[in-house]
Amino acid sequence: MGSGRGDGTRSVHGRGGPRRGPLVAPIAQTSTFTYDSAAELRRYLDGTDPELFLYTRYGNPTLRELEERLAELEQADDALVLASGMAAATTGLLSMLAPGDEVLCSASVYGGTARFVRELLPRFGFGGRFVPFEELHDLGRHVGPRSRVLCFESPTNPTLRVVDVEAVCAEAHRRGLLVFFDNTFSTPLVQRPLALGADLVMHSLTKALAGHSDLIGGALCGSTERIAAARGLMKVMGGCLDPHAAFLVLRGLRTLHLRVARQNENALAVARFLEGHARVAAVSYPGLASHPGHALAARQMRGFGGVLAFAPKGGLAAAERVFDGLKLVARAASLGGVESLVSLPVHTSHHGLSAEQLAAAGVDPATMRLSLGVEDAADLIADLDQALERA
Ligand SMILES: *Cc1c(COP(=O)(O)O)cnc(C)c1O
């Protein structure tokens, strides 16, 4: 047997069902794969044997294992893993564009994605144009002859506003656009954008899918053709995932349903606590009946996610005091891990924006974003309570 073969690396839970061998798939921590013969190499080149690999940037059994799991989770034909969420965003968007095409992008997307659309696409001859959150349902004013892709997220970062994903995908398709959707905030357990009409879905694996804040990774999920196009680009642009990181994501996925359920429960408990707190001015969490997108979220999501936003009374100064006073919740960017994290968007994702730009993004300067981990809800509530009382 040529070791170019990926034998022994399919998990017992893979498509073949239970089999003998290691319970956990070994990591194919290798850059290259050996071949027995020119005939075997020719079979690799034919593409007829999915168990033959040549070089890890082109494909690797551990990466393939993760891609198959992610495709199952998103109920997609196929998936591609990449070095980061941003590698997924940039490779994915470029894979949908022809020379001169334009991306319409929701104004409420991840900062890195917004920067790619605003600064990089125009440098390479593509167009990038932003659509305010409120206008995603009617793109008439924004669509031009070169518009090709609509890129959006729901719930939005950091304000947790909810977009009607199915209606916006239908509007985009009516206007002849493809839809690129970032599902990082929700995970496929909470929301399945492909079933709601999206053409290509991305994830930052860094967040809830890996779940332990110990790696950077990204993924794309979609039809066989869309993933093949993205894979072709990735092979040349070079943003492949490392097999060891893929192994860690596979390990994280084993507890995804437990972690996400607990994060959702914690987020709802903490949101309800904050909503009733005398020192809190506003709470945004789609699971609260007071949230304007609650009914819509209940329809298109299963659970309401593990991230919420709130603003204490007293503006940014009070928010900074609450931030500094937290003892259990860690002050850090990122989300979706087992530890609860708090961030101040005016100092991270929305740093440097004017008061008018913040207002346009719907971000109160005192906004605190809280990503719930899997701790005991009572401990989290006690920590927030003491920080709010002392502020
Ligand atoms: C973190 C994040 C990204 C970027 O992912 P990286 O893995 O950091 O490159 C993109 N979109 C969303 C919604 C994110 O939270």
Ligand as a Chemical Component Dictionary entry (heavy atoms), coordinates in Angstrom:
data_LIG
# 
_chem_comp.id                   LIG 
_chem_comp.type                 NON-POLYMER 
_chem_comp.pdbx_formal_charge   0 
_chem_comp.three_letter_code    LIG 
# 
loop_
_chem_comp_atom.comp_id 
_chem_comp_atom.atom_id 
_chem_comp_atom.alt_atom_id 
_chem_comp_atom.type_symbol 
_chem_comp_atom.charge 
_chem_comp_atom.model_Cartn_x 
_chem_comp_atom.model_Cartn_y 
_chem_comp_atom.model_Cartn_z 
_chem_comp_atom.pdbx_ordinal 
LIG C1 C1 C 0 -13.810 35.918 14.264 1  
LIG C2 C2 C 0 -14.743 36.135 13.137 2  
LIG C3 C3 C 0 -14.287 36.157 11.817 3  
LIG C4 C4 C 0 -12.809 36.032 11.458 4  
LIG O1 O1 O 0 -12.316 34.796 11.814 5  
LIG P1 P1 P 0 -10.735 34.505 12.123 6  
LIG O2 O2 O 0 -10.748 33.061 12.416 7  
LIG O3 O3 O 0 -10.374 35.386 13.279 8  
LIG O4 O4 O 0 -9.988  34.886 10.895 9  
LIG C5 C5 C 0 -15.209 36.350 10.805 10 
LIG N1 N1 N 0 -16.526 36.510 11.076 11 
LIG C6 C6 C 0 -16.999 36.495 12.334 12 
LIG C7 C7 C 0 -18.452 36.686 12.569 13 
LIG C8 C8 C 0 -16.135 36.309 13.408 14 
LIG O5 O5 O 0 -16.610 36.316 14.655 15 
# 
loop_
_chem_comp_bond.comp_id 
_chem_comp_bond.atom_id_1 
_chem_comp_bond.atom_id_2 
_chem_comp_bond.value_order 
_chem_comp_bond.pdbx_ordinal 
LIG C1 C2 SING 1  
LIG C2 C3 SING 2  
LIG C2 C8 DOUB 3  
LIG C3 C4 SING 4  
LIG C3 C5 DOUB 5  
LIG C4 O1 SING 6  
LIG O1 P1 SING 7  
LIG P1 O2 DOUB 8  
LIG P1 O3 SING 9  
LIG P1 O4 SING 10 
LIG C5 N1 SING 11 
LIG N1 C6 DOUB 12 
LIG C6 C7 SING 13 
LIG C6 C8 SING 14 
LIG C8 O5 SING 15 
# 
